[in-house]
């Protein structure tokens, strides 16, 4: 399992195509925000969600095995217990990295992926790690004007 700064940096520098399994079409979901961030930073993001036809202007696939092109990173936004079949699909399509998002830690899936030659990352966010390592911590993704440092005018101080 890759869990150090040089390893994470190398993975994010050398792998540019990310299939996001469990990508939501809702703009306020973490998976959407992470995918939008990675797209804006030059990565090709391939949505994988059987309930959607298109997300972020890209065709959405029902499963990893439907993707015709190469996939470097399989980024998993699913529950821990759902990761094992996704790992098997990642192995089958020849992905290079199985990345389990924050809160997702399926050790059996990681072990199978590593045995098949994939690198694995667990319990880390692709967006957060990219921002931390490559200077994108100030990126907000969309200007929702929800977060501000200005005090509201209606409060009396």
N, C-alpha and C positions, 0 to 999 in steps of 0.2 A: 504494500500500500504506500502511495506517495503522500507524505504529510510534512514535507519540509519546503522551505522557500525556493531553493534551487530547482527542486523537482516540479513544484507547481508552476513556477515561472517557465521552465522548459516545456511543459505540457501546453501551456497557453500560448507560447511563442510558435510552437511547431505544428499545432493542430488548429485548423481554421474552419472546419465544417462540424457543426454541432447539431445533433438531433435531440430535440427536447421532448422527452416522453412525459406526457401529462401537462403539456402547455395549455394554459387556459386562454380563452378568447376575451376574458374580462380584464380590462385595463388595470384594475386595482389589485389583481392577484400577483403574488411574488414571481410566479413563473413567467407571466407576461412582461413584467418589469425587467427581469433578468434577460429574457430573450431580446427585448427591445434594446437594452443596453449593449448586449453583445453584437447585435446587428449594427448599431450606430458606431461600434468600434471595429468594424471591418470583418466580422465573422459572418459566415453563411449559417443561418439558423433554419433548420428543417423541423416544422411542427409535427408532432405525433400525438393525435387525439382522435379517437374514433367518432366523437360526437360533433366534430367541426369539419367544414369544407375548406376553410381558409382562415389563417391567422397571420397578422402582420403582413398582409399582402402575399403570403406564400401558401402554396397548396399544402393542405394538412393531410397527413397519411394516417391510416387506421392502425398500422403497426410498423415496426422497424423493417420487417421483411419486405414491405411494399416499396421501400425506397430503392430506386434504381442506381443512383450515384453512390460515390464513396462517402462514408461517414467516419470522421476522426474521433469525435467525443460523443458518447451517449450520456446525456444529462438527464437524470431521473428525478422527476417531481411527482413521485408516487409514494404510497405508504411502504414501510420497510418490508412487510409481508408480501408485497406485490413485485419485489425487485428480481427474484430468482428467474422467472420466465423472461423478463426484460434482459437480464444478463445472458441468458441462452440465445436470445435474438441478437444481441450485440456481438456475441461470438460468431453466430451464423453469418452475419453480414460483413464480418471482417473489420469491425471497429477497432480503434487503437486504445481507447480509454473508456472505462465505465466510471462515471462520476455520479455519486449519490449526494443529493443536496442536503442542506442543513436538516438535522433530525432524522435522516435516513441512514441506517447502519445495518445492512444485511451482510454479515460476515461470510455466510455460506456463498452468496452470490459473488462477493468479492474474491473468494478463494477459487471458485470455478472460473471466473474471468481471468485471474492471474495464471491459473494452470493452463489456460488456453493462449496465454501470451499477451493479454491486455494489461495495461496499467490500471490501477484503481485508486479512486479518491472517495472517502466517505465523510459524511457530516460536514461538508463545506459547500459554500455557494460559489458558483462560477463567477457571477457578477462581483461579489464582494472580493474574491481573491484577485480578479483582474484589476479592480479599482485599487486595491491595496498595493499590488505589485507594480502597476503601470501608471499610476497617477490619475485615476478617475474617480476619486472619492467625492469630488465636487459635482459630479454629474447627476442631475435630477431625473433625466429621462423624459419627462413631460412637464410642462409648466402648468401645474394645477393650481398654483397660488395658495395651496393649503398650508404650507410651512413658511413661516416668515419670522424675522427677528424683530419686526416692528410691533409696538404695543397697539392694541386696538384703541381707537379713539373714543369708544363709548365707555371705557372704564375711567373712573375718576380717581386719580392718585393723590 
